[in-house]
Amino acid sequence: MPPFFYWFTPWCYNNNEIYRGKKEMVTYKRAGVDDQKAEALVRFIKDRAEKSFKKKIAGDIGFFAGFVPFPFSGGKDFLVAGCDGVGTKVLIAKALEKYDTIGIDLVAMNCNDVAVCGAKPLFFLDYLAVGKLKIEREKKLLEGIIRGCEIAQCALVGGETAQMPDVYSEDDFDLAGFCVGVAKKDRILGPSRVSEGDVLLGVGSNGLHSNGFSLVRKIFFQSRDIKRKLFEYRVNLGRSLGEEFLRPTHIYSPLIVNLVEKNLVNAAAHITGGGIPGNLVRVLPENLDAEVFTDSWNVPVVFSMIQETGRIKPEEMYNVFNMGIGLILCLPVRNKEEVSSIIQKKGFRVFEIGFICKGKRRVVLKKRRLNKQ
């Protein structure tokens, strides 16, 4: 398969001046996250996992969630299951001693992934691992999870709290979640429904959501005085860094479910780790490209701050962060106005950001209006 992410050269090179100088640019890999090794591990899992299928699943490992035919529906319904965490965002919560929002992140990361497959999230389970139980902290974490489930209209039916003092230090913890939903066979979203000429609508994010925090911490929090920096008010943000970084991930699943029920969209991509190119490519068939115009929405200030402070190249920013777009919907042009109206009524910002065209399964990022030389 050819590379799925191409930069439109004039845009990229017109912005290179801010990276000149002796200071080394920060990358996700230098921050400790190796995407290439992660992709190699996924390929290993895909090759080996087929032995466990026994023709009981549909779809393929590597999509946003997994599909299993519902036993008693005669092949008309599928169970859709996903698993995810909130990454090193837990370290920001720990530094601020503020634990009531990352539970919302946890639900969002899982329910959004299940919903973009065309499924309605049904129930959720959480996994909390700690070095030592701290009841008040754990109550805040669970309050966030419950609040997230209420927003997602998804029941919290159970979970596991593991006390592992030999693995985690006394103050450390980690979160993971599991979501199961149901999708009708004729409403499953994905590459098979995407057509040339489809329009791409981007739905605004709530900042970083839950991705890229290893890079963020590498840039901003190398010194010991982390807490002071997190509480420091930033005029251009209108809040402190800590408040900005802990803004919870938008839960898009009720919106997506509504659009699926009305049969208005062909595919949807939850923009998480890997950014727009790494997630939008998942919904593309082999013979089509997605062209995305990066000047069709206003990138939130926090991303400019990260880019300038870390001297990060544009392609790295788009490969790591959502850049202000948390969800991309692919739909026929005839449905554009209706879908845009529904998105706005749900309280989200919407932007027309691109279209589907003939190609080789690539995500092409470029500017609609070229800078003059």
N, C-alpha and C positions, 0 to 999 in steps of 0.2 A: 504494500500500500504506500503511495507517495506521502510526503510530509503533509500534515493537515493544517499547518499554520503558516501563512505567508504574510509578510509585511509589504505594504505598498511603499516602495523605496523612498520617494520624495518626502513623505511624511516623516519617516524614521530619521533621515539624515538632516532634515531641517531642525531637529531638536537635539542634535548631538553636542551643541556648544556647551550646554550646562554640565556635561560630563568630562570636560577637559580639565586637566590638572593632575597632581601627583597622587591624590587620595584614591585608594583602591575602591572600586565600585562593589557594593554589597549584592550578593545573589542569594537565591533560596538555597542553593547547594552549599555555599559558604556558611549559611546559617544552620546547616546540619540536615537539610532535607534533600534527598537524592531521588528525584522523580524517575530517572532512568532505571534505577534499581527497583523502584516500586512497580514500574511497568513490567520489568522482567519477572518479578514475583507474580504479578497478575497472569502473565502468560503461562507461567509454571502451573498455577492453580487451574487455569482453564484446561490445560493439557491433561492434568491428572484427575480433575474433578468429574470428568465425564464418566469415569468408572462407577461413580456413585449414583448416576442418574437413573439407569435402568428404564429409560424412556418415560420417566415420570414428570419431567419438566419440559417447559417450552421456553424459547428465547435462548439467550446466551449470557454467560458470565461476563461482566464488563459493562453492562447497561446500568441504569440507575438503581434497579432492583431486580429480583429474581421472580420468575413466573412458575406456578405449579397449577395444573388443572384442578378445579374444585371437584371433589369426588362425586357429588350427587347432582351435578348440574347438566350432565349429558354433554360436556365439552363447551357449554355456553359461557361459563364463568371461570375466572382464574384467581387464585390467591396470589398476591404480590407482596413480597417481603424484602425489607431492607434493614441494614445495620450500620450505625455510624456513631461518632463521638463528637466532642467539641475541641479536640486538640489542645494545644498549649494556651488556649484562652483561659483555661482553668488557673494558670499561673498569674494572670492579670487579676482574676477574682480573688485569688489567695492574697496577693500583695495589697489589694484594697480592702480585704476582709468584707467583700460584698458578694453574696452568694445567691441572691434571689432572681437573677436573670439568666444565668447560664443553663438552667433547667429548661427555659424557653428555647434557647439555642439548640439544646439536645433534641427536643421534640421537632423543631423546625427542620433540622438536618435530615431526620429520618422521614417524617411525614411528607416533606416536599419531594424527596426522592421517590417515594412510593406514588405520589400523586402525578408526577410528570410521566409516569407509565400509563396513565389513564385510569388509575385505581382510586377508590374511596378508602382512606385509612379507617380501619375498624378498631384496632387495639394496639397498645403500646406497652413495652416492658423496659425497665431501666436496670442498669448494672452500676453500682457504686462501689469502688474499691478504696479503702482507707488504710492509713497506718495505724490510726487510733480513732475510735468513734468520738465525735464531738457533736453532741445531740443538737445544739442550737444551730450549728452550721448545717448539719444534715437536714434539719427541718426546713431551712431556707432553700436548700437545693431541691428538696421534694416539693416545696410550695411552687417553685419555678416550673418544675416538670408538670405538676397538676395544672397550673395556669396555662402552660403550653398545650396540654391535651384539651383543655376547654376551648382554646382558640381553634385548634385543629379539628374539633368535634370528634375526638378519638379517645377511647376509654383506656385509662391506666389500669391494667389488670394484674400486675405483679412485677416482680423483679428480684434482684439479689443485692445484698449488701455484704461485701467481703472484707473482713478485717485481716490485713496481711502486714504485720509489723516488721517482718523480715524482708519485705519487698519495698514498702513505702516508709518514709520517715514519719514521725508522729503527726506532723502538720500536712502531709501530702495526701492527695486524693485524685481519683480519675473517674470519669463518667463515660458510659456508653449506653446506647439505646437500640431498641429493636421495634420495628413497626410492621404490622401486617394489614393489608387492605384487600379489596376485591374489585376486579375489573370484568366488565362484560367483553366477550371476545371481539365483538364488532366495534368496540369503543377503545381498544388498546391503542395508545399513541406510540409513534416511532417511525423509523426510516421508511417502512413499507407504505406509509400514507403521504409522505412528503413528495411534492411535485414541483417541477420547474415553474417559476412565476409566483410561488407562495411568498407572502410578505412576512417579515420578522418584526414582531413587536417586543420591545424590551420593557420589563417592569422594574421600577426603581428598587434599589436595595436600601438597607438601613445602615450603611457604612460597611465595615469589613465583614460583617456577619461572623462566621467562625473559621475563617481560613487566612493563612498567611502570617499567623502570629509568631512563628519562629523567626521569620524575617523581621517583623516589626520589633520584636524584643532585641534582636541583634543590632538594629539601628538605634533604638532609643534608650535601651536599658542595660548597657554594658557596665555602668558603674554600680556601686553599692546603693546609691541614693535613689533607688527605684521609686519608693513611695512618694518622695517629694516631687519627682517628675510627673507621676500619675495624677497628683492632686493639683498640679500647676495649671492655672486657667489659661486657655489659649483664645485670644480675641477672635482670630479668624475662624475658629470652630464654634465659638459661642458657648463653650463648656470646657471642662478640664480634659486632659488626654485620657484619664481613666474613665470618665463618663462616656467619652467617644468610643473607646475601645470595648466597653461593656454593653453598648447598645445591642439589644437582642436581635437575632436573625429574624427577618420577616417570615411569618408562616403563610405560605401561599396556597396550601392545599385546599381550603374551602373555595377559593377563587377557581383553581384548576378543576375541581370537581364540578362546579357550576358550569364551566365552559364545556366540559366533556359531556355532561348530561344533555346539553343543548347541541352537541355535535358541531361545535364551532371551530375547533382547532385540530390540526393534523399531528403535531408533535410539540413537545415542550422540553426545555433543558434547564435544570437547576444549576446555577452558576456557583460552583464551590471551588475546591482545590483544582488547579489547572486553568482557572479563569474561563473567559468566553471561548477561546479556541479549544481548550481541553474538554469542554463539556458540550458545546454546540455540535462538535463533530460526531458525537454519539448518535444524533438523530438523522445523520445524512446517509443516504444510499450511496453506492459506489460511483454513480455516474453524475452526481450533483455537487455543487459548491454552495457555500453560504457566504455572501458578501455582506460585511458589516461596516457601516460608516461610523467611525469613532467620534466624529464631530456632530452626531445627531442627538446627543444628550450632553448635559453638563456634568462632567466628572466631579463628584464631591470633593471639597477642599482637603479632606483627610488624605486622599490618595496623592494629591499634589505635594502635600507636606511630607509624606513617606518617600516619594520619588526624589524630591530635592534634598532632603536630609541624608538619605542613603545613597544619593547619586546613582540611582537605578535606571537602567535603560528602559525605554518604553515597552519593548517586547517582553522583558522580564516582568514588568508591572502587569501586563495583560495575561501573562502565563501564571501568575500567582494570585491576583486579586480579582474581585468581580467588577471593579472600576465603576461602581454605581448601578450596575444592572444585575439583579439577583435572580431573574427568571427571564427566559426568552421563549416566546410562543411563535410557532410556525403555523400559518393559516392561509386559506384562500383569500385573495384580495377582496372578494365580495363580502367577507365577514369582518373586515377591518374596523368599520365604524361601530358595529354592534359590540365587538369584543372590547374595543377601546372604552366604550361607554360603561360596560360592566366592570372593567378594571378600575375606572375612576370612582364608580359607585361603591366599590369595595375599599376605597381609601388609599389606593396606590397610584403612583405616577406612571404614566405610560409614554413610550417613545417609539416611533417608527424608525427602526435602526438598520434595515437592510432587506435582502430578498434572496431567494433561491434561484440558481442558474445552472446551466450545464457545466460540468467539470469532472473532477476526479476525487471527490470526497475531501475537500479542503475548506478550511475557514479562512477567508481572506479579509484582513482588517486594513482599512484605508480611509482616507478622508474624502468626503464628498466634494469639498471645496479645496483645491490644491493651493498651497502657499506659493506666492510669486517668488521667483528666484531673484 
